[in-house]
Amino acid sequence: MSTPTIPVTAALVKELRDRTGAGMGDCKKALDAVGGDVEKAAEKLRIDGMAKADKKGGRTAAEGIIATASNDQAIALVEVNCETDFVSKGEDFKALGETAARLALKHRPATLEALLTLKEGEQTLEEMRRVFVAKAGENTTIRRFEVVEKSGGALAQYLHGSRIGVVVAMSAGDIELAKDIAMHVAASSPRYLDASAVPAEVIDAERKIIEAKVAKEDEEAVANGKAATKPEFLPKKIDGNLRKFLEEVTLLGQKFVKDDSQTVEKLLKSKNAGVARFVRLAVGEGIEKKQVDFAAEVAAASQV
């Protein structure tokens, strides 16, 4: 039975690019190769080595800020993007972000589209954005937002400058511990709370990648006159690599940044504490930033 083919649209290519950090051309080729299936294309990119490493995925690739608003019961984070660092440092740009965060906290909209329709005074947030674009002369977007509610324990936020924002809601635990966990999340960028929160498809995809990696290592070993992994040891080797992956991508599995002799899970247990939810937003994650050759631009302009 043949695999259904999904039309490879620009939106689909962008979705894959945002998810993997790979180039537009590589994303298009991968989608074409697997009939438009984003999951399979992401897996193919990683196996082929085209996708950027997870650690690079957290690097900022666009300008902007993470704006926040809070009360006793919840904290809102909003990412607002612009084209230049100069504009991102302006007071009007910061004010736009603060307004977006206040509206998100007050109204708890379900979608970004709903957030943009909310009003402060006579203007909607979208109208404010358009006014700012006309004034600043460069593209400005309100990209995403999250509202995290209190969940039994302390609620804390951590801002690394204005480019990384983290909120941690504890199921149990005090404010100082919550702040420490928030700082850890900012530094270590976990993708999931614990192993049980990692989707089965992510684990399956990673297992395939590990199997391909182990097979390649064995081929190279044999080519260099060394012994390949014995068949009876292969499952243990693959499972060991998978456990390491889960430790790296989960908050509870990571080594605590302030004391790497213990994991976050061990720290929480020692304090009779727990984390209900965390959110980390970093400016420009998944956005491919255009590299500008200013010398070439000036040279071209001088020929006009």
Wavefront OBJ file of the C-alpha trace (Angstrom):
o trace
v 0.000 0.000 0.000
v 1.489 3.340 -1.050
v 1.996 6.204 1.414
v -0.563 9.036 0.991
v 0.994 12.158 -0.480
v 0.370 15.501 1.213
v 0.957 18.637 -0.896
v 4.245 20.253 0.154
v 3.200 23.849 0.738
v 5.287 26.798 1.928
v 3.471 26.615 5.291
v 4.448 22.956 5.670
v 8.091 23.751 4.865
v 8.065 26.582 7.427
v 6.556 24.281 10.063
v 9.357 21.774 9.533
v 12.008 24.497 9.514
v 10.708 25.970 12.782
v 10.695 22.530 14.340
v 14.131 21.318 13.232
v 16.196 24.420 12.501
v 17.208 22.965 9.127
v 17.428 25.106 6.003
v 14.402 25.746 3.805
v 15.874 23.772 0.901
v 16.670 20.754 3.073
v 13.172 20.859 4.592
v 11.573 20.944 1.140
v 13.663 17.970 -0.046
v 12.879 15.969 3.087
v 9.140 16.591 2.763
v 9.206 15.675 -0.926
v 11.005 12.439 -0.071
v 8.393 11.295 2.465
v 5.218 12.461 0.782
v 4.713 15.564 2.917
v 4.666 13.778 6.301
v 6.203 16.259 8.793
v 7.024 13.587 11.419
v 8.864 11.428 8.909
v 10.584 14.453 7.362
v 11.875 15.590 10.772
v 13.175 12.100 11.428
v 14.855 11.993 8.002
v 16.550 15.344 8.571
v 18.013 14.175 11.866
v 19.230 10.872 10.464
v 20.759 12.630 7.464
v 22.461 15.126 9.740
v 20.829 18.149 8.113
v 18.941 19.394 11.162
v 20.870 21.520 13.607
v 21.749 20.045 16.992
v 19.227 20.512 19.798
v 21.608 22.771 21.689
v 21.822 25.124 18.718
v 18.043 25.223 18.514
v 17.977 27.548 21.554
v 20.158 30.206 19.905
v 18.377 33.443 19.119
v 17.921 33.995 15.404
v 15.714 37.100 15.430
v 15.486 40.246 17.510
v 12.865 41.080 20.118
v 11.912 40.647 23.746
v 10.047 38.373 26.132
v 7.507 40.538 27.964
v 5.794 39.484 31.203
v 2.814 40.338 33.367
v 1.858 38.715 36.655
v -0.517 38.595 39.593
v -0.822 36.285 42.593
v -2.454 33.527 40.558
v -0.732 33.516 37.154
v 2.149 34.792 35.023
v 2.011 35.596 31.302
v 4.946 35.465 28.878
v 4.765 36.985 25.398
v 7.387 36.935 22.635
v 7.428 40.045 20.452
v 9.799 40.110 17.476
v 11.299 42.821 15.314
v 14.057 43.027 12.721
v 16.818 44.897 14.571
v 18.321 45.003 18.039
v 18.068 48.801 17.931
v 14.266 48.700 17.653
v 13.945 45.962 20.292
v 15.559 48.270 22.862
v 13.165 51.125 22.232
v 10.590 52.129 24.834
v 7.679 51.966 22.361
v 8.569 48.384 21.441
v 8.808 47.403 25.104
v 5.456 49.059 25.743
v 3.852 46.994 22.971
v 5.177 43.831 24.615
v 3.978 44.878 28.056
v 0.509 45.611 26.680
v 0.361 42.204 25.018
v 1.391 40.506 28.282
v -1.195 42.432 30.315
v -3.974 41.494 27.904
v -2.909 37.843 27.877
v -2.891 37.721 31.685
v -6.228 39.509 32.070
v -8.242 37.708 29.400
v -6.474 34.308 29.047
v -7.234 34.050 25.287
v -7.186 30.556 23.788
v -5.206 31.498 20.666
v -2.792 34.110 19.372
v -5.473 35.310 16.957
v -7.810 35.899 19.907
v -5.095 37.815 21.775
v -4.609 40.162 18.822
v -8.299 41.084 18.820
v -8.285 42.212 22.467
v -8.479 45.917 23.180
v -6.689 48.250 25.550
v -8.497 51.548 25.285
v -9.877 52.118 21.799
v -7.374 49.991 19.858
v -6.986 46.264 19.482
v -3.549 44.783 20.021
v -3.318 44.127 16.279
v -4.059 47.789 15.557
v -1.356 48.825 18.023
v 1.074 46.501 16.274
v 0.273 48.003 12.879
v 0.731 51.530 14.203
v 4.108 50.549 15.610
v 5.178 48.988 12.286
v 4.311 52.211 10.465
v 6.274 54.241 13.002
v 9.332 51.991 13.302
v 9.552 51.151 9.606
v 10.275 47.471 10.107
v 8.308 44.278 10.505
v 7.096 43.570 14.034
v 5.167 40.496 15.153
v 3.572 39.218 18.337
v 4.684 35.651 17.850
v 3.456 33.541 20.780
v 2.356 33.657 24.404
v 1.807 31.422 27.420
v -0.131 31.946 30.642
v 0.905 29.720 33.558
v -1.414 29.441 36.546
v -0.561 28.629 40.138
v -0.845 24.916 40.887
v -0.662 24.227 44.614
v 2.873 25.424 45.290
v 4.871 28.558 44.546
v 4.771 30.322 41.185
v 7.993 31.936 39.967
v 9.482 33.552 36.908
v 13.042 34.107 35.754
v 14.131 36.518 33.055
v 17.567 36.314 31.479
v 17.809 39.879 30.283
v 14.812 40.377 28.024
v 15.529 37.476 25.669
v 14.698 34.385 27.747
v 11.668 34.081 29.980
v 10.741 31.148 32.216
v 7.755 30.458 34.454
v 7.615 27.523 36.873
v 4.473 26.427 38.716
v 5.230 24.126 41.626
v 2.772 21.453 42.746
v 4.524 21.739 46.115
v 7.514 23.786 47.206
v 8.486 27.309 48.265
v 9.299 30.399 46.213
v 13.078 30.131 46.572
v 13.087 26.598 45.177
v 10.736 27.683 42.387
v 13.151 30.489 41.454
v 16.074 28.044 41.408
v 14.149 25.664 39.140
v 13.193 28.561 36.849
v 16.845 29.600 36.566
v 17.761 25.985 35.777
v 15.143 25.816 33.025
v 16.514 29.026 31.505
v 20.048 27.615 31.473
v 19.370 23.996 30.487
v 16.319 24.305 28.221
v 14.488 21.038 28.991
v 11.784 20.118 26.489
v 9.597 17.989 28.771
v 8.878 17.644 32.486
v 9.778 13.951 32.810
v 10.107 10.781 30.736
v 6.378 10.081 30.926
v 5.691 13.439 29.236
v 7.807 12.617 26.186
v 5.472 11.634 23.323
v 5.767 8.029 22.120
v 6.474 9.215 18.571
v 9.444 11.266 19.825
v 10.871 8.235 21.623
v 10.302 5.990 18.593
v 11.973 8.506 16.294
v 14.947 8.860 18.632
v 15.312 5.097 18.907
v 15.529 4.858 15.106
v 18.148 7.587 15.048
v 20.176 5.801 17.743
v 19.895 2.499 15.883
v 21.138 4.172 12.702
v 23.985 5.817 14.622
v 25.046 2.544 16.285
v 24.928 0.722 12.937
v 27.107 3.404 11.347
v 29.608 3.242 14.234
v 29.818 -0.536 13.835
v 30.425 -0.191 10.090
v 33.255 2.240 10.737
v 34.708 -0.031 13.424
v 34.734 -3.025 11.067
v 36.258 -0.888 8.304
v 39.059 0.027 10.719
v 39.702 -3.586 11.649
v 37.863 -3.462 14.959
v 35.033 -5.649 16.254
v 31.418 -4.593 15.901
v 29.045 -4.642 18.861
v 27.999 -8.179 19.715
v 24.324 -8.834 18.847
v 23.439 -9.680 22.443
v 24.767 -6.280 23.593
v 23.007 -4.185 20.969
v 19.685 -3.742 22.855
v 21.517 -2.607 26.000
v 23.625 -0.148 24.002
v 20.572 1.313 22.294
v 18.561 1.486 25.528
v 21.495 3.178 27.261
v 21.658 5.857 24.585
v 17.900 6.324 24.811
v 18.066 6.784 28.596
v 20.754 9.402 28.102
v 18.541 11.214 25.573
v 15.613 11.232 28.027
v 17.842 12.605 30.783
v 18.988 15.425 28.507
v 15.536 16.526 27.329
v 13.562 16.224 30.589
v 13.646 18.645 33.513
v 13.638 15.915 36.163
v 16.361 13.944 34.388
v 18.818 16.831 34.042
v 21.679 17.579 36.411
v 20.790 20.591 38.564
v 22.773 23.627 37.374
v 23.631 24.826 40.879
v 24.741 21.369 42.029
v 25.546 18.866 39.290
v 26.031 16.094 41.844
v 22.254 15.619 41.836
v 19.436 15.630 39.323
v 16.506 18.013 39.521
v 14.336 15.030 40.445
v 16.577 14.207 43.403
v 16.580 17.841 44.498
v 12.792 18.013 44.430
v 12.427 14.785 46.394
v 14.818 16.081 49.060
v 12.571 19.114 49.490
v 9.266 17.192 49.311
v 8.495 19.366 46.308
v 7.251 18.918 42.760
v 6.849 20.805 39.488
v 3.386 20.919 37.916
v 4.334 22.895 34.791
v 7.078 25.024 33.300
v 7.326 27.233 30.220
v 10.467 28.594 28.578
v 10.395 31.143 25.760
v 13.563 32.377 24.059
v 13.571 35.145 21.490
v 13.964 33.873 17.952
v 13.824 30.125 18.597
v 13.196 28.405 15.275
v 13.381 31.591 13.222
v 15.978 31.549 10.483
v 17.712 34.924 10.547
v 18.800 36.416 7.260
v 22.518 37.153 7.147
v 23.158 40.622 5.778
v 26.380 41.543 4.007
v 26.455 45.291 4.660
v 29.654 45.827 2.660
v 28.001 44.236 -0.379
v 24.872 46.350 0.141
v 26.911 49.565 0.270
v 28.893 48.540 -2.831
v 25.675 47.771 -4.691
v 24.109 51.057 -3.651
v 27.132 53.002 -4.876
v 26.567 51.623 -8.380
v 23.050 53.054 -8.602
l 1 2 3 4 5 6 7 8 9 10 11 12 13 14 15 16 17 18 19 20 21 22 23 24 25 26 27 28 29 30 31 32 33 34 35 36 37 38 39 40 41 42 43 44 45 46 47 48 49 50 51 52 53 54 55 56 57 58 59 60 61 62 63 64 65 66 67 68 69 70 71 72 73 74 75 76 77 78 79 80 81 82 83 84 85 86 87 88 89 90 91 92 93 94 95 96 97 98 99 100 101 102 103 104 105 106 107 108 109 110 111 112 113 114 115 116 117 118 119 120 121 122 123 124 125 126 127 128 129 130 131 132 133 134 135 136 137 138 139 140 141 142 143 144 145 146 147 148 149 150 151 152 153 154 155 156 157 158 159 160 161 162 163 164 165 166 167 168 169 170 171 172 173 174 175 176 177 178 179 180 181 182 183 184 185 186 187 188 189 190 191 192 193 194 195 196 197 198 199 200 201 202 203 204 205 206 207 208 209 210 211 212 213 214 215 216 217 218 219 220 221 222 223 224 225 226 227 228 229 230 231 232 233 234 235 236 237 238 239 240 241 242 243 244 245 246 247 248 249 250 251 252 253 254 255 256 257 258 259 260 261 262 263 264 265 266 267 268 269 270 271 272 273 274 275 276 277 278 279 280 281 282 283 284 285 286 287 288 289 290 291 292 293 294 295 296 297 298 299 300 301 302 303 304
